[in-house]
Amino acid sequence: MVFSRFRKIAVSLLTLGLVIAPAAPALAQSENGSGLSISPTRTELSIKPGEAGTVSITLKNVTKGNVTAKALVNDFEADNDTGEPKLITDDSKQSAATIRNFLLGLDDIPLKPGEQKEIIVPVQIPSDASPGAYYGVIRYQAVPVTEGSQGAGQVALTASVGSLVLIEVPGNITEKIQILSAGALISGKAGSVFTKKPNQVGIKIKNLGNSFAKPFGQVQVQNMSGKNVQTYELNNSTPRGNVLPAAERTFRDELKGVSTPGRYKIVANISYGSGGEVLNYTSTFWYVPVWLLIVLAVLLVVLTGSAFYLFKRYNSRSISRRK
């Protein structure tokens, strides 16, 4: 049980390392530590069956000691939420979309303190490869070199850095997406009635095709009068974010313009591929702050009390007249 929990924590740390790699080295510089920086963090290629290409990676030793960058290749899968990769560290479980068989000559790299090297990894697509998406992570783990040894490494507690490799093999490619939901979020949680201003719009998309989907389009937020209080472009980054085949991903963007209480509408017009098809999705949510609920409750009490008073007074007059 303890080992199982430790393994889950280790996988989570590896995935986090892949996400933050562009912003910081895997491990801060220290005399005893060992770390690397890597760029780019993502490479996208389109290679036909039977043809070849290359992946170019720049690796740097950001520590003050000699290290050997141990090369690894991992498959990954989508987390069906943020789009962040979930590493598959069990080598016995190989994804059908693996790039392992496409990569040639992936070697360990010796690096001196502060040294930077450009690594060219050959890619060969078999002539019988099926069209579609293939993906994986080229990962390097820094192993400190023990002084006085013949280049032997001593395993230490080090982080790893990785570069995502996304390869599309052209051919019979199916491009199709589905908008599963579009709504307002607060602290990452969806709802239809909010007492606090929601701070995000979440558009959940599923890839129904056999290659990478890069959805894009316009999202509008409208108030009760039909006026646009916010308009933004979905997945407006360079390069655009991908949705893996058969996977789901929620694109979250900051929600602005929700100022007054009332009903709001989210209108999403999303496309993909060459933009030939546009999918439409509409949803609504209410913003009813606590102070308004209190006012409404007070009004309800006053109205109820007034109605009871008037009814009682009417009955009293009726009885007096009968007498």
Order of alpha helices (4+ residues) and beta strands (2+ residues): alpha-beta-beta-beta-beta-beta-beta-beta-beta-beta-beta-beta-beta-beta-beta-beta-beta-beta-beta-alpha
